[in-house]
Amino acid sequence: MTTASAPAPRALEHVEALPRYVTAAPAPAPDAVLLASNESPFDPLPSVRQAVIDGSARLHRYPEMHSGQLRAELGTRLGVRPERIVVGTGSVGVLQQIFTAFARAGDEIVFPWRSFEAYPILAGACGATAVAVPLDAAGGIDLAATRSAIGPATKIVLLCLPNNPTGTMPAREAIAEFVAAVPPHVLVVLDEAYLEFTGAGDETIGLLARHANLVLVRTFSKAYGLAGLRVGYAVAPADVADALRRVFLPFGVTALAQLAALASLRAGDELAARVAAVVAERERVHRLLREHGWRVPRSYANFVWLADPGRAAPIGDRLRESGVLTRVFPGEGVRLTIGTPEMNDRALAALSGVRPR
Ligand SMILES: Cc1ncc(COP(=O)(O)O)c(C=O)c1O
């Protein structure tokens, strides 16, 4: 029985201290252009929709717990054994599994920052300390400073490649050198959510054979356009993969998500054409913004970064008033997702009235 004076249950202090994940604001008008969340601007592929419709006949059944069929297909394509692949609820779910399995209070998780906003939340949620290493002046990842930030309490070092929200990426050789320089007892996690937009091919897979402390994290949310279904995966050493499966939310990845991911893998050519279209648009938007005088780092992802610490909020407001939703980082800059040419033109038109500094 409760009494008026009894204290209500309180969450743990470290949970109450967690920053909140900022999601895209609601669209101000039905024709608003959604360029805030690095989603695919394209409707789902017909073959993928059909797979989901067909799968709905079995909604009364639990999904395959560890996405065996999807892991088998990924394993064949990536040339790794399926035991080394872990499928989770989006790559953010996979990251949560990694942090939960490898870090706790007193441990440190090191990552360059500004980066994907879920990192400090996930680190804090497992009680670990987030060690944020500032980006360099051009918005690039400072690998030397990141390496130096690894200390005796470090359990995980995490790189976002390419970095969200700046779009930058170190050279392939520098990444390989970095991974080799991390002490073997520290887990190195490469978040490759935007890998398909880099144009670099799948080079990090080759590093897995050389490093027993390396984990790659990937997603079907971005290039594959399945953000709404929540499916991503890690490729890891077998013992790491086993640990990640132990902390998996049982049945977290739905059967529909698994079927859609499988159908997407089989529609590789269609998806590659979509990625190529986004990359071509990224280059066009980048060029036009630079010509207009904006400071925009070269991007390897499906977004560009407008660095303007003093005016990020008013620029975001202006875009929003023009019906273009972007992700605004007050005091830092604005991240503009690349959409279709028509969407991008609306963003460029809104920005043409702003004089860059
Ligand atoms: C760098 C990075 N990693 C992971 C994610 C999470 O994606 P998802 O959980 O949809 O796979 C995002 C989403 O924006 C991201 O930018």
The ligand as an SDF file (V2000), in Angstrom:
LIG
                    3D

 16 16  0  0  0  0  0  0  0  0999 V2000
   26.5950    6.8470  -37.5270 C   0  0  0  0  0  0  0  0  0  0  0  0
   25.2890    6.1820  -37.2730 C   0  0  0  0  0  0  0  0  0  0  0  0
   25.2850    4.9830  -36.7180 N   0  0  0  0  0  0  0  0  0  0  0  0
   24.1480    4.3440  -36.4720 C   0  0  0  0  0  0  0  0  0  0  0  0
   22.9360    4.9130  -36.7720 C   0  0  0  0  0  0  0  0  0  0  0  0
   21.7090    4.1890  -36.4030 C   0  0  0  0  0  0  0  0  0  0  0  0
   21.0460    3.7000  -37.4720 O   0  0  0  0  0  0  0  0  0  0  0  0
   20.0570    2.4840  -37.3360 P   0  0  0  0  0  0  0  0  0  0  0  0
   19.8790    2.1700  -35.8920 O   0  0  0  0  0  0  0  0  0  0  0  0
   18.8190    2.9320  -37.9900 O   0  0  0  0  0  0  0  0  0  0  0  0
   20.7460    1.3570  -38.0450 O   0  0  0  0  0  0  0  0  0  0  0  0
   22.8860    6.1740  -37.3420 C   0  0  0  0  0  0  0  0  0  0  0  0
   21.5930    6.7940  -37.6360 C   0  0  0  0  0  0  0  0  0  0  0  0
   21.4530    7.9410  -37.9570 O   0  0  0  0  0  0  0  0  0  0  0  0
   24.1010    6.8290  -37.5860 C   0  0  0  0  0  0  0  0  0  0  0  0
   24.1310    8.0430  -38.1200 O   0  0  0  0  0  0  0  0  0  0  0  0
  1  2  1  0
  2  3  1  0
  2 15  2  0
  3  4  2  0
  4  5  1  0
  5  6  1  0
  5 12  2  0
  6  7  1  0
  7  8  1  0
  8  9  2  0
  8 10  1  0
  8 11  1  0
 12 13  1  0
 12 15  1  0
 13 14  2  0
 15 16  1  0
M  END
$$$$
